[in-house]
Amino acid sequence: NFVSNMSKPCDGAKTEWPELVGRTIKEAEEKIKADRPDLKVVIVPVGSVVTQEVDLNRVRVWVDTVAEVPKIG
């Protein structure tokens, strides 16, 4: 098994969270904030148009599932 160390720069600060795939938005946000309280977590629906600039203080959490039945009311 090849394990990339690309998720940690030289200073050891975590830069990606593959273990959060399939978890709830709340779990993902809490884990990222626990690991890196210096970062702003932004929840983004898949397919959204976002700016292309790099922001080293931001983590985008891409979401794409419907959690409950959509209904009128």
N, C-alpha and C positions, 0 to 999 in steps of 0.2 A: 504494500500500500504506500503510494507516494503521498506525503502530506506537505503541502506548500506552506512556507512560512510568510507568504505574501500578506497575510492578514495582520502582521505586526511589523511596523517599521523599526528602525534601529533602536529607538527609545523604549520599545516594548509596549507602547500604547496600541490597543486593539483598533483595527480599522474596518473589519467586516465581521459579520455574525452569521455564518452559514447554518449554525445549529438552530436558528430561529425560524427557518423555513417550515411552514405548517403550524406555527404557534399563533396565538391570538395577537391582535394588534396591541392590546394592553401588556401582554407578556413581553412582546418584542420591545415596546417602548420602555418598560421598566428595566429590562436587562441591559439595553443600550445605555440608559441613564445611569444604571448602577456601575457599569464598566467604565463609562466615559461621561461623567457629569458635565464636562466642558462642552459637550455637543448639543446642538439643537436637533431634535427628532421631528421630521416632517412626514406625515402620512399622505401618500399619493395613490389615487386609484390608477390601476394599470390602464394605459391608453391616454392618460392625461398629457397635455403639452406642458413641458417644463423648460426652464431656461437651461442653457448648456454650460454656463459658467461653473467653474470648480469652486466650491466653498468648503474649505477644510474644517469648518465648524458645524457642518450640517451632515445628517444622515437621512437619506430618503428611504422610507419603508414602503415598498410597492405592494398594494393589496388588490385582490381581484375576485373575492368570493362574496356571495350573498349569504348573510348569516341567518336571516329570518325571512319568512314568506312575505313578499311585498303585498300590501292590501290597502284598500281605501279606508280612510278614517283616521 
